Amino acid sequence: MDEGVMKTYARAEEVFAAGHGAVLVDQQGHEYLDFLAGIAVSALGHGHAGLAEALRDQVGKVVHLSNLFRHQYTEPVATKLCALTEMAAAFFTNSGAESIECALKLARKAMHVRGTPERTSFVALEGGFHGRTMGALSLTHNPKYRAPFQPLQHVTWVAPEDTAGLGAVLHEQRPAALVIEPIQGEGGIRELSPAFLRAARNLCNETGTILVHDEIQSGCGRTGKFLAAQHAGVAPDVVALAKPIAAGLPMGVCLANAALADTFAKGEHGTTFGGGPLVCRAATVFLDAVDGGLLDDVTARGAQLRAGLEQLGRELAIVREVRGRGLMLGLRLHHSATEVQKELYRQRLMVNCTAGDVLRIVPPFVVTEAQVDAALLRIGDVLTHFQQNPASAEAHP
Ligand SMILES: Cc1ncc(COP(=O)(O)O)c(C=O)c1O
């Protein structure tokens, strides 16, 4: 296994060949309930008929053009995204990390435009994850990811919810940008409070710092609103999106507000593949589903899943806390979540583990009521087993 491939991933052995909705099927025909969605990606699930039809049609016409030429999906997708996020202009990328890179370059360039080019540094939050490219990696807090690649870009981290600390750093350092995830994904499905999001907004206004929201995991409707920060009524200057935006095809976007929309001059940023006809066509299928009420389903299924997890929390002492919003939920345990995740996988339920003791539960937006019930049953059974056999793995204090 893994012949000819760099050994960067710890992969499960099964080979997945097909899927339908929130179900994945391996080569032996075993069905898995997919409550991970390719790490918060496959919004429309697997084997989506409308997506397949649109992609077949598009592949038969034109797949790639480069950004030197126009196709008919760029502006409709960009303007729809701007409307949904209250932003003014979009730059299409191919991934989350590239959306962050775009945001960082945009903040640096904005400082040049304002006549403060000495403002080059960035501030981010402890527990934050922003990607693996050199700039995005610089902001990513976990030292495990950064250590082998030092030196990286200078970044100062502040603890989530430490408004006074954030104010001190922004006033002293006058950075180019503050980059935050309204709900930290890798950090353990940790939601920032509306008060902290608002305070960060105000502090950025006071200090002329560009506020970048990384909604790569929390955005595109996963919490029931198109952006998680919309629950708190906070608008950033720049927002980075990716994961579900093209229903599983690799696409990201960096969106800027009206004040920053014209920051880049021609040639100052670019990408060969970003915003190509195939991914934009896929994005239209996803955005049409959003228009058709998909986020109401996210809200309903999210409420059902949360209620079920909270019920498990009342019944089982092994459960510490239910976290998150909509279909971005975390179950914090008094136990290693890795062990529990492995057993859930053996029971053919896919979730994963973040921050050591949190099960991350991020199913496709099209997950059904019955599938949520089935997943809750499996989680309840496995947690009951771990609670009754605490010696089967190390317990978390
Ligand atoms: C919040 C956040 N930012 C950035 C990234 C990086 O995205 P990508 O892996 O598409 O580069 C991720 C990926 O998990 C993420 O969750």
The ligand as a Gaussian input file, in Angstrom:
#p B3LYP/6-31G(d) Opt

LIG

0 1
 C      -10.399000      26.650000       8.691000
 C       -9.520000      26.101000       7.605000
 N       -8.713000      26.908000       6.941000
 C       -7.925000      26.464000       5.948000
 C       -7.897000      25.128000       5.600000
 C       -7.012000      24.652000       4.490000
 O       -7.771000      24.249000       3.408000
 P       -7.137000      23.304000       2.258000
 O       -6.835000      21.997000       2.884000
 O       -8.215000      23.231000       1.206000
 O       -5.919000      23.995000       1.757000
 C       -8.721000      24.236000       6.289000
 C       -8.680000      22.791000       5.965000
 O       -9.020000      21.945000       6.744000
 C       -9.544000      24.730000       7.319000
 O      -10.362000      23.913000       8.015000

